[in-house]
Amino acid sequence: MKKILHTGLVVFSLIFSGSLLISYFAAYINPGTLGFPAFFGLAFPYLLIVNLLFVLYWMFRRKWSFLIPLVTILVGYGSLSNFYQLSRGDKGVITASEQLTVLSYNVRSFDRYQWTKDPNTPQNIIKLINSQEPDVVCLQEYRTTTNGFLSLANLKKILGMKYVYSSNKNSGVAIFSKYPIVKKARLSFGKGNLCKAIYADISFKSKLLRIYNLHLESNRLVNKNYQFIKKEEYQGNDEDLNEIKDISSRLNHAFSRRAEQALKIKEHVNQSPNPTLVCGDFNDTPNSYTYHQLSKGMNDAFVTQGHGISATYSGDFPSFRIDYLLYSEDIVCTSYDRIRKRYSDHYPICASFVLK
């Protein structure tokens, strides 16, 4: 019996090690060409944890089998650093006047549908933003009203930002800035795409800085999908199988759409004449093809100045880091924070930068 159990555990260890290896390839394989690695990339944190448990188990049992999951984990060290940071980087001596502080936040339409059940949520969101004293604010799922608290005039006044540019007049993505916006434009995508992307060239300390604000394709999961994910028991019947197929289809479609959007955005970013920041809600994890494409030739503020895991999505699925602040090589990041306040289904992220 012990031999059968041992053999079974070895087999499971190999399966999970192989799955972790596949998750590494998700960053390099376009899901529009081959879709299944993207699902393994999405499951990367869980696959990593299982492999760590196998390392500890085999070491406790004093079996050389611990080398299989350990080597697998070490092979993907780069993926691990995108997921978890032990300590913050050294920012040196920087004065506040030299820094540009940028905050990115998916505000979920300022709780338009009363998800939080708190009528003060819009005010709390703005208070939270102001508490970070940002110079530039990039909002996703942004909206304004004709008058009242969420009117554009009032938001500009409360945030202390004279300059604003949005993808649509009253909704979409928006860039608020204390510094003049000298150029701005929207990026357009094909029919059926739910991607919002804009950029603004901001005049800061006699230099121009280009900032992209993105909200890439969502997974388009509906209420019944989330209810199924939350189920405590799965029967394995036809109804469950059909639901799994529906969720898989929706995710696969979203993986492919985001890959297309990322390639188009990256092509535009590569032509930027100025130091560049790319921020927003990518709706994808650091092990995704989307993130890998957008982060090529750029640094990730979390990787250089972050600490811990920094999951930015607080909803049901996926509870991972899907919001980013990327910056080009001619910029230095001096700080990064994820503000853990649950006024939306995303947490805001904030970082400070210095132009070289």
Secondary structure, 3 states (H helix, E strand, C coil): CHHHHHHHHHHHHHHHHHHHHHHHHCCCCCCCCCCHHHHHHHCHHHHHHHHHHHHHHHHHCCCHHHHHHHHHHHHCHHHHHHHCECCCCCCCCCCHHHCEEEEEEECHHHHCCCCCCCCCHHHHHHHHHHHCCCCEEEEEEEECECCCCCEHHHHHHHHCCCEEEECCCCEEEEEEECCCEEEEEECCCCCCCCCEEEEEEEEECCEEEEEEEEECCCCCCCHHHHHHHCCCCCCCCHHHHHHHHHHHHHHHHHHHHHHHHHHHHHHHHCCCCCCEEEEEECCCCCCCHHHHHHCCCEEEHHHHHCCECCCCECCCCCCCCCEEEEEECCEEEEEEEECCCCCCCECCEEEEEEEC
